[in-house]
Amino acid sequence: MAAMVTVGVNLLWLVPGVVGGSEEYTLRLLGALDQLGADDLWLRLYGSPDLFEAHPYLARQFETRVSPVRSGSKGVRIGAENSWLAAVSRHDDLVHHAGGVVPLVRSQTSVVTIHDLQPLEMPENFSALKQRWLGTMVPRSVRAARLVLCPSEFTAGTITGLLGVPVERVRVVHHGHEPTRPGVLDDDADAALRARYGRYLL
C-alpha cells in the first residue's frame, strides 16, 4: 500500500464571488478530486472564513484550516500567506498554490496554478500596483514551483514561451465539463443552436 501524501491547498487568494472563473475552476477541481476517493492522497485546504462560509460543503469533504483574517484586504491576505500559511503547512508534503502566486515565505515544496498571463500580456487592463506585483511575482512563482499547472495548451505555451519555463515542468489540467448535467448543453443541443444561430455566446 502506498504511503499517504498530504497536499495543502492554498486558497487564501480565493475571495468568493470576486475572482471569477478561477473560483469555479478550482472548486470543481476539488470536487473531482473528492469524487476520485484516492486512498493515498489527503487534501488540507487553507482559506479565509469568507471562503468556508460561502462554500460550507468544503469542510464536509476536506480537512480545512481557517485563516485568522478575512478576505477583504489584499495586503492582509498576502501577509497571512507569508506568515500563518507558512507555519501551518509545514507538515504537508506539498503545497499547491492555486491562485497563481507562490508566497515569498514557504515551508514546503510548491506547485502553482497559473490561470492565464493577462497581467503580463495585457498590463493596460490592470492597475499600476497590480501590474508591478504580478509582473514580479508570477515569474518568480513559476521559478519557485516544482510544477506549474494551467487549464489550457494555449496557457502552457505562453508560460514556456514568455517565462522560459521548461516544458517538462508544465502540466495542463483542463477545465472540467459535465455535458449531461441539467442546465448544461449536451452535444445535440449545441449542434441545434449552431444550426439555427451560427455563433452564439452564453
HELIX and SHEET records of a PDB file:
HELIX    1   1 GLY A   21  LEU A   36  1                                  16    
HELIX    2   2 PRO A   49  ALA A   54  1                                   6    
HELIX    3   3 TYR A   57  GLN A   61  1                                   5    
HELIX    4   4 LYS A   74  ALA A   80  1                                   7    
HELIX    5   5 GLU A   81  LEU A   85  3                                   5    
HELIX    6   6 ALA A   86  VAL A   88  1                                   3    
HELIX    7   7 GLN A  118  GLU A  121  1                                   4    
HELIX    8   8 PRO A  123  ASN A  125  5                                   3    
HELIX    9   9 ALA A  128  ALA A  144  1                                  17    
HELIX   10  10 GLU A  153  LEU A  163  1                                  11    
HELIX   11  11 VAL A  167  ARG A  169  5                                   3    
HELIX   12  12 ASP A  187  TYR A  197  1                                  11    
SHEET    1   A 7 GLU A  63  VAL A  66  0                                        
SHEET    2   A 7 LEU A  41  GLY A  47  1                                        
SHEET    3   A 7 VAL A   5  ASN A  10  1                                        
SHEET    4   A 7 LEU A  94  HIS A  97  1                                        
SHEET    5   A 7 SER A 110  THR A 113  1                                        
SHEET    6   A 7 LEU A 147  CYS A 150  1                                        
SHEET    7   A 7 VAL A 170  VAL A 172  1                                        
END                                                                             
